[in-house]
Amino acid sequence: MRSDARRNRELLIAAARDAFAAHGPDAPLDGIARQSGLGSGTLYRHFATREALMRAVYWGEVESLQASGRALLDAPSPGAALVEWLRLLIAMIGRRGLAAALMARMPDAPAQFVADCHDAMRAAAAPLLARAQAAGEVRPDLTLAELLALVHAVGVVVDAGDRGPDRADRLLALLVEGLRGRA
C-alpha cells in the first residue's frame, strides 16, 4: 500500500474509532469521512461496507491491547500490570458496544477474524497472568479462560448499564479481590 493510502486508511480508522465511541456503531459514515478530512469516496475505496470499517477499528483495538500487554510485562508489580491490562480490556469491551455490534451485524463474520481476535487477546493476557501468579499476586488455580470470561462479563455489564469508568473500576476491584491468592 502506498504511503498516502496507508495514511488515509489510518485517518479513517481513527475518525471511525472516535465516532463509534461517541455515537455507537451506527455513526454516519459520511460524518466519519468528514471528520477524517477525507471524502466519502476515499472511505468507500478503503472500506466497502460499514462492517469492514468496524472490523478495522476493532482489530486496531486488539493490536493496541497486544502492545499494552507487551509494555506491561516490564512493570514492577505483576499484579498491578495484570489489573491495568484488564482495565484496558474492559474499556474496549464497553466502548459503546462495538464488539457486540460487530458480531451482531456480522453473524457470518469470517471465523478466522474472530479466532484471530481471540487468539491475540489470549496471547496478550497469558504472560501477564502467569507472571502475576508466579509472584503470588493472583491465585494459582485461575485459568486464562476463567479470567477472560469474568472480565468480559464485567465489560458487558458496564456497557449495558452505561455507567462509565467508575462502575467498571468498582466491578474490577471486586473481581480482583476474588483473584488474589489467600495466605
Secondary structure in CASP SS format (residue, H / E / C, confidence):
PFRMAT SS
TARGET T0000
AUTHOR 0000-0000-0000
METHOD secondary structure of the structure
MODEL  1
M C 1.00
R C 1.00
S H 1.00
D H 1.00
A H 1.00
R H 1.00
R H 1.00
N H 1.00
R H 1.00
E H 1.00
L H 1.00
L H 1.00
I H 1.00
A H 1.00
A H 1.00
A H 1.00
R H 1.00
D H 1.00
A H 1.00
F H 1.00
A H 1.00
A H 1.00
H H 1.00
G C 1.00
P C 1.00
D C 1.00
A C 1.00
P C 1.00
L H 1.00
D H 1.00
G H 1.00
I H 1.00
A H 1.00
R H 1.00
Q H 1.00
S H 1.00
G C 1.00
L C 1.00
G C 1.00
S H 1.00
G H 1.00
T H 1.00
L H 1.00
Y H 1.00
R H 1.00
H H 1.00
F C 1.00
A C 1.00
T C 1.00
R H 1.00
E H 1.00
A H 1.00
L H 1.00
M H 1.00
R H 1.00
A H 1.00
V H 1.00
Y H 1.00
W H 1.00
G H 1.00
E H 1.00
V H 1.00
E H 1.00
S H 1.00
L H 1.00
Q H 1.00
A H 1.00
S H 1.00
G H 1.00
R H 1.00
A H 1.00
L H 1.00
L C 1.00
D C 1.00
A C 1.00
P C 1.00
S C 1.00
P H 1.00
G H 1.00
A H 1.00
A H 1.00
L H 1.00
V H 1.00
E H 1.00
W H 1.00
L H 1.00
R H 1.00
L H 1.00
L H 1.00
I H 1.00
A H 1.00
M H 1.00
I H 1.00
G C 1.00
R C 1.00
R C 1.00
G C 1.00
L H 1.00
A H 1.00
A H 1.00
A H 1.00
L H 1.00
M H 1.00
A H 1.00
R H 1.00
M C 1.00
P C 1.00
D C 1.00
A C 1.00
P C 1.00
A H 1.00
Q H 1.00
F H 1.00
V H 1.00
A H 1.00
D H 1.00
C H 1.00
H H 1.00
D H 1.00
A H 1.00
M H 1.00
R H 1.00
A H 1.00
A H 1.00
A H 1.00
A H 1.00
P H 1.00
L H 1.00
L H 1.00
A H 1.00
R H 1.00
A H 1.00
Q H 1.00
A H 1.00
A C 1.00
G C 1.00
E C 1.00
V C 1.00
R C 1.00
P C 1.00
D C 1.00
L C 1.00
T C 1.00
L H 1.00
A H 1.00
E H 1.00
L H 1.00
L H 1.00
A H 1.00
L H 1.00
V H 1.00
H H 1.00
A H 1.00
V H 1.00
G H 1.00
V H 1.00
V H 1.00
V H 1.00
D H 1.00
A H 1.00
G H 1.00
D C 1.00
R C 1.00
G H 1.00
P H 1.00
D H 1.00
R H 1.00
A H 1.00
D H 1.00
R H 1.00
L H 1.00
L H 1.00
A H 1.00
L H 1.00
L H 1.00
V H 1.00
E H 1.00
G H 1.00
L H 1.00
R C 1.00
G C 1.00
R C 1.00
A C 1.00
END
